[in-house]
Amino acid sequence: RALRTSALVHDALRSARLDFLLFKGPAQQAVLYGDIFTRASGDVDVLVARRDFRRATSVLQGLGFDVASLSRSVWWSSFLGEQHFSHTQT
């Protein structure tokens, strides 16, 4: 599931011509350990520039992702500079 999500997000952000870095998850494990099954992985982290934050959020929402309820506060986006998303489709 994380590999499918990584590929989906990668393709969408690239199509939107956004600079980004996908890290963590199976892709990172493949690079670091030579195999994607070394450790369990349940999420994917994406790093974008602050100036691209809103555009990247819009792209993710277009894929069916939504801001996770626990991270809807200004604290997450303004002070920590991060936002958590969830996806209801498998």
N, C-alpha and C positions, 0 to 999 in steps of 0.2 A: 504494500500500500504506500509506504513512504517513497519507494522508487517511482511509482506512478505519479504521486503528488509532486515530487521533485521535477520530473520530466514535464509535467503539465505547467508548473509555475515557471520553470526555465523557459519553455517555449513562448509563453504568454508575455513575460517580461522582456524577452529578447525581441519579440514582434513589436512591442511598444517602444522599442529602442531605449530602454532604461539600462543604466549601468547597475549591476547587482552582483552579489556574491552569495552563492548557495553554500552553506556549510552545515556540518553536523549530519546526522543521518547516514544512510547506507553509502552515499557517494563519498563522504569523508572516510568512512571505514575502508572502502575499496582502496583509496589512496594510501591511508596510514597502515593498514594491516594486510592488504592484498586480498581481502575477501569481505563480503557484505554481511556475513553471519557471525562475526566475532562478538558483537554486543547487540543486545536488543535495541531497537530504535523505533520510537513512536512519533517523532516529529521532525520537521525540517526547518532550519533557520535560514532566513534571507536577510542580507544586509543591503540597504540602499542608502544613498545620500539623503540627508535631511531635506534638501530641496526637492527630491523626487518622492518623498513620503506619501503625499496625497495621490499622486499619479499611480504609484505602485499599489496603494490601497484600492483605488478604483479598478485597476486591472484584476486584483485578487477578488474583489467583489463581483466582477464580471464572470469569474470562474465559479461562482457559487460559494465563495468564502464569506464569512461574516465576522465582525469583530467579536471576540469572545466576551461574554457578559462580565467576567471578572476583571477585564482590562479596559473597560470603557471610560475609566476616569482620566482626568487631565494628568494625574500623577504618572501614568504609564507613558502616554505619548509625549508630554511636554518635558517632564523632568527626567524620566529614564530613557526617553527616545526609543521606545519599543512598543509594539502592539501585537497582541496575540489574536490569532484567527482560528476559527473552527470551520469545518466543512461537514455538511450533513450527508453528502453522497459518498458512496464507497468506491 
